[in-house]
């Protein structure tokens, strides 16, 4: 069975590199190929990886606008690239993969932050995604809060 968690890890690494290289879309194919060929990621869901990376890159303006609207009292420049890209992945999934419960998406995002960033980053990502889930998944969010 293809592993989506590993696909999300690869997507985070690819999006981090893409973000750090001034968001050069031409770098995406080589970055994808590099992560797909890694031996320790052989069981990752490569189809989902491609969909996720291309989806985030295509929707980055909308996704970043959602992040900007959700962070209060914090400059976007102060957000670490890891946190930023974890948020991008989760927001894309909340918007485009409605079959995945939003709590699963948030949990996966927190696991990524736990593996790649520090504890304050985890609290920040959790707060932003919890806030955004109320808008992006209104019915699901309202039902779970009852």
Secondary structure, DSSP 4 states (H G I P E B T S, - for coil): --BHHHHHHHHHHHHHHHHHTTT-GGGHHHHHHHHHT-GGGTTB-HHHHHHHHHHHHHTHHHHHHHHHHH--SS-GGGS-HHHHHHHHHHHHHHHH-TTS-HHHHHHHHHHHHHHHS-HHHHHHHHHHHHHHHHHHTHHHHHHHH-
